[in-house]
């Protein structure tokens, strides 16, 4: 009986990570680079520019989907770059930007250099 809730949660999380565009996200673009490489580039760029800690959150196991939070922002509602597998088939990775409740909406432009 205990395996049923785990299965349901796995299906829900999997389906959320493959939706075309997460709610309230603005599409930045797509990349031929791997998802971990794009996520790392965004985090490193923001950390270097701000000299602050950047939080990355794995959304789907094995780094299949990640949120990289703008410096000074925190999960769950902070401004973040959303890095997901591409659903178009033309590229490996889709990147979006979600402005958070605490600001940071101007950081979306820095993401484009990592595509």
Secondary structure, 3 states (H helix, E strand, C coil): CHHHHHHHHHHHHHHHHCCCCCCCEEEEEEECCCHHHHHHHHHHHHHHHHCCCCCEEEEECCCCEEEEECCCCCCCCCCEEEEEECCCCCCCEEEEEECECCECHHHHHHHHHHC
